[in-house]
Amino acid sequence: MKMIVWMATLMVVAGCSYRGAYEGVQTGNRNACLPLPPSEYDECMEKASQPYEEYERERQEVLQED
């Protein structure tokens, strides 16, 4: 529940932009990595740390394939 409230607050502060929503989700994903053991933590953080620009580029490539 805390994560949902935090993400909603972030989206309002960020003007509900796609980037703001993406950053909010990524923050939640990184927080989910915290309780993991060190052997899984690094891989989890890597997956949850993709820059928005890279995400958007990949997203546009997929959209253009349709």
CORVEN-V166625 format. One record per residue. RES is the residue in three letters. SS is DSSP state (@ for helix, = for strand, . for the rest). D_LAST is the distance of its C-alpha to the last C-alpha in Angstrom with 1 decimal. Layout:
# CORVEN-V166625
RES:SS:D_LAST  RES:SS:D_LAST
This chain:
# CORVEN-V166625
MET:.:35.7  LYS:@:36.6  MET:@:33.1  ILE:@:31.7  VAL:@:34.4  TRP:@:33.9  MET:@:30.1  ALA:@:30.8  THR:@:33.5  LEU:@:31.3  MET:@:28.6  VAL:@:31.4  VAL:@:32.9  ALA:.:29.7  GLY:.:29.0  CYS:.:26.2  SER:.:23.8  TYR:@:20.7  ARG:@:22.7  GLY:@:25.6  ALA:@:23.8  TYR:@:22.3  GLU:@:25.8  GLY:@:27.3  VAL:@:25.2  GLN:@:25.9  THR:@:29.6  GLY:@:29.7  ASN:@:28.1  ARG:@:30.7  ASN:@:33.4  ALA:@:32.5  CYS:@:33.2  LEU:.:36.8  PRO:.:38.5  LEU:.:37.1  PRO:.:39.5  PRO:@:39.4  SER:@:37.8  GLU:@:34.7  TYR:@:34.8  ASP:@:33.7  GLU:@:30.5  CYS:@:29.7  MET:@:30.4  GLU:@:28.2  LYS:@:25.2  ALA:.:26.1  SER:.:26.7  GLN:.:23.4  PRO:.:23.7  TYR:@:21.6  GLU:@:20.6  GLU:@:19.3  TYR:@:17.4  GLU:@:15.9  ARG:@:15.0  GLU:@:13.2  ARG:@:11.4  GLN:@:10.3  GLU:@:9.2  VAL:@:7.0  LEU:@:5.6  GLN:@:5.4  GLU:@:3.8  ASP:.:0.0
